[in-house]
């Protein structure tokens, strides 16, 4: 019998479940993989040779394709990864051949306050420790590839400053004329390190580098991670890697990683990382883990490669998008599906009663502090008011032409009256609604959700993008602001406006996709505004160019690409058993 999640923390449940988990060889046999397609990393984690799998199964019809998204998150969390695992387990209980695809967790939130995003209760991805602590090294490869580009850029700037043109020519270098005030890239690391957001580098003497302002972003926000998420194969990745804009010259022309002659070496770091990782749910269904989180500051999607593999190996493939439907699903809809050519059959919008209360007027919880007592008391009024946020996201999914399924991610503290209120209002908004208790009961608790998803997948849909690539950049941003976020319009800083005009005038960049950086804690660009804010405008303060990934990145509000570490981080409670080497305290 599995441990009771109402009495045991997630790491203990995961550790107990790992005693009976399948080996990767068993998973491979059940999936029908051939020996050379499995690349084991120990007994319980493997990489898959996606190229061989997709080539061998090219004639096999694709599975049903389902995206999991959520309402606007609150500090209480909506359980999106938990629901992805629970739905996969529920479909398994119904006898369906199913695979999930989730994103690899970042070390930043794992060691901070959010946890590792493995799911929770009896709906988790295991084994928990390797999942949470680096897995097979994909994020490490991304850091090395990205920071190698910064090494190439900064060393080139130093050499150009120290040598004349004849001296550069002897070293087989041509002067690129990089403008130190117009550098697009920063360094990256996979922790939340607010002290490194803005730094000065190159202090010292002539041989200590070029002195300039710089900084760090978190690893998963790197354009290299975005390329991993959208690349179709290694050749595509290599081409995209060379298009990364590292800086601009003094005439305003882009200086790419190809110009720096570093794109090939960057791709060399990624040869193994391009293959998706194979893990499993607590109940033994296969889970592909590939690409990274943070749809607020990145694309935040499990990779196209993982989805293509899952679609060939199963009857149902469940993929996950980061945060709420305003950012995670919107990027799945208008970026990932556009790049992949894949069309989803249904989308699951996850909501919890506690989070709906938060959107409906309950005191906003503070991370690291006890949940206010009001959340343990029935309050249908708060739930009904908060459901406006859920309905907003239902309507966003419907605008994509996809059939929405609302998952009420139920907990034992929820009351029947509160659940009935959500069900009534969500059904009136045109969504299927399923109450799921997968956190407490695993697949047995997710049968209603599994049935609702199967029904939604069997109905035709009319999938369509929000915008065409021919739509000018500012018109796209205006569409996103009004149709997805509910804003009255858009306002730009002078710097962002100048960049928008320049991008619209450049034929090479005018037709790139659009990947918004915006707070995940509100439909607006102000994290303190809950529910469905009214009477506001989206403030775009900057626009970045991710030419290799294939999109421009408007930055809205005060959000940072490097999060901060809280005063009560998770690393305080993580430790190792000195005898067994087992890690405890992960969640």
Secondary structure, DSSP 8 states (H G I E B T S, - for coil): ----TTTS-HHHHHHHHGGG---HHHHHHHHT--GGGEEESSSS-EEE-HHHHHHHTTTS---EEEEEEES---TT---HHHHHHHHHHHHHHTT--EEEEEEE--HHHHTSSS---SEETTEEEESHHHHHTTTTSHHHHHHHHHHHHHHHHHHHHHHHHHS-HHHHHHTT-----EEEEEE---EEESS--GGGSSEEE--SSGGG---EEE-EEEGGGSHHHHHHHH-SSHHHHHHHHTT-EEEEETTS-EEETTTTT-HHHHHHTTTTTTS-EEEEETTS-EEEEEEE--TTTS--B--HHHHHHHHHH-SEEEEEBSSSIIIIIHHIIIIIHHHH----SEEEEEE-HHHHHHHTTS----TTS---GGGGS--HHHHHHHHHHHHHHHHHHHHTT-EEEEEEE--TT--HHHHHHHHHHHHHTT-EEEEE-HHHHGGGGGHHHHHHHHHHHTS------SS-TTS-HHHHHHHIIIIII--S-EEE-HHHHHHHHHHHH-TTTTTSEE--B--SSSSSS-TT--SS--S--EEEEEEEEETTTTEEEEEETT--SS----TT-GGGG-EE-TTT--EES--
